[in-house]
């Protein structure tokens, strides 16, 4: 899951995968708001899941600073929930 997430984020931001660390945030990776929307949409397609709309909300400092590892954790929970609902 982590590898696939890293690939999606790296391709969307046009970064080398090695740049993305568990503690990286979208801000430290240089992602703007449109990049974040693109990342969320790409991740939803990749994992066939539905992620929260406010996942990286700048109005919520905790979510605005979501790390890459926390993102992977959210995706894992979302795919598990989706599998149970199906």
C-alpha positions in Angstrom: 0.0 0.0 0.0 2.8 2.4 0.9 4.6 1.8 -2.3 1.6 2.3 -4.5 0.7 5.5 -2.6 4.2 6.8 -2.9 4.1 6.1 -6.7 0.8 8.0 -7.1 2.0 11.0 -5.1 5.4 11.1 -6.9 3.9 10.8 -10.3 1.3 13.5 -9.6 3.9 15.9 -8.2 6.6 14.9 -10.7 9.0 13.9 -7.9 11.4 11.1 -7.4 9.9 8.5 -5.1 12.9 8.7 -2.8 12.1 12.3 -1.9 8.9 11.2 -0.2 9.5 10.3 3.5 7.0 9.0 6.1 7.1 12.4 7.8 6.7 14.4 4.5 3.6 16.6 4.3 2.0 17.8 1.0 3.4 21.3 1.9 7.0 20.1 2.3 6.6 18.2 -1.0 5.6 21.5 -2.7 2.0 20.5 -3.4 -0.5 23.2 -4.1 -4.2 23.0 -3.6 -4.9 21.7 -7.1 -2.1 19.2 -6.7 -3.8 17.9 -3.5 -7.1 17.5 -5.3 -5.3 15.6 -8.1 -3.6 13.3 -5.5 -6.8 12.5 -3.8 -8.6 11.7 -7.0 -5.7 9.6 -8.2 -5.5 7.7 -4.9 -9.3 7.1 -5.0 -8.9 5.6 -8.5 -5.9 3.6 -7.5 -7.4 2.0 -4.4 -11.1 2.1 -5.4 -11.9 3.9 -2.2 -13.5 7.2 -1.1 -11.3 9.5 0.9 -12.7 12.3 3.1 -13.1 15.6 1.1 -11.4 17.6 3.8 -8.4 15.2 4.0 -5.9 18.0 3.6 -8.1 20.9 4.7 -6.0 24.1 5.2 -8.7 25.2 7.7 -7.7 22.4 10.0 -4.1 22.7 11.0 -3.9 19.0 12.0 -5.2 17.8 8.6 -3.3 20.4 6.8 -0.1 18.9 8.2 -1.1 15.3 7.5 2.1 13.3 6.9 2.7 10.7 4.2 2.5 7.9 6.7 -0.8 9.2 8.1 -2.1 9.4 4.5 -1.2 5.7 4.0 -3.0 4.9 7.3 -6.1 6.8 6.1 -6.1 4.9 2.8 -5.7 1.6 4.6 -8.7 2.3 6.9 -10.7 3.5 3.9 -10.1 0.4 1.8 -10.9 -1.8 4.8 -14.2 0.0 5.3 -14.9 -0.2 1.6 -14.3 -3.9 1.6 -16.6 -4.5 4.5 -19.3 -2.4 2.9 -19.1 -4.2 -0.4 
